Amino acid sequence: MTDIPAILPAQAANAYGRAQNGDFSGTSGERFGDVLQQAASGAIDTLHNADTQSTQALTGQGNISDLVTAVEQAELTLQAASAIRDRVVQAYTDIMKMPI
């Protein structure tokens, strides 16, 4: 089960300062693409877990509280992924509107 990491204000300020200096790597040296890939992999794992829990509940082998928890986490993950997608599309649209 993957939680969305919290970003503290000090971490955000540090990242902003590094970005101003042209350093776009993460705090542990990770690249943005790597972090995005890990987040997508975590989201897929969360959705697979909800699917597994649903299948177990349908066959009478699962725990109903585990099923509800897994489905809620999958719903939150899907909402977060949709929000991120919407922001990326909006950013792309804004960039395309910029004069050259």
N, C-alpha and C positions, 0 to 999 in steps of 0.2 A: 504494500500500500504506500503510495507516494503522496507526501504532503508538499504543497507549494511553499518554497522557502520564503521566510520573511526577510525583508530588506530593511536594515536599520538605517536611520538618517546618516549616521557617521559613515556607513559603508557606501551609501549613495553619494555622499559628498566626496569620498575618496575616489570612487569610480568616475565621477564627473571630472575631478582634477586630472586623473590619468588620461581620460578621453581628450581633454584640452591639450595635453602634451603629446597626443598621437598614440598613446598606449591603449589599444582596444582589447587586450587580453584580460581574462578574469583575474580575480585575486590569487588564484592558485595556478595561473598560467594557462587556463583553459580558454579556448577561443569561443566566440559567440555561437558558431555553428555546432561546436561540440556540446555546449550547454543546451542548445535548442534540441539537438538530437537526443540527449539524455532525458529532457523533459517530455519529448514525444514518446520515447520508449517507456517512461514511467506512466504516461497517460494510457498507453496501449495495455500495459500490465494491469492497471486499475480496471480497465474495461473488461479484460479477460477474466479477472478475479470475480467481477460481478456476474459475468456469464457463467462461470463455474459454480458460483454460489446459487444462481438461479436454477441451473440444471440439477444440482444436488437437492434443492428444495422441492423441485418437481418430482423427483424420484423418492422423496421421503427420507433422504439421508442427511439433509442439511439442517442447520440451526436457523430459525426464523430471524433471530436478532442479528446473526452474521449476514444473512441475506439483506436485511434492511440497511445495515451499515455499508455493505458493499455496493448496493444500488445507489445509496445517497452519495457515496464517494465517487461513483461513476458519473452521476448527474453533475456534481460539482466540477469534476474534471472536464466533462463535455462543455459545460458553461464557460469554464476558463479558456478552453481551446477555441471556442467560438468567439469569445471576446478578443483574444489575441489575434485571431484571423481577421476580425473586423478592423482592428487597429492597423494591422499590416496592410490591408487593402486600402484603408483611408490614407495611410502614409504614402503608399504607391501612387494613389490618385493625386495627392498634394504635390508629390515630386513631378508627376507628369504635367501638372498645370504650371510649373515654374517656367519662366521664360529662359531661353538659352542665351 
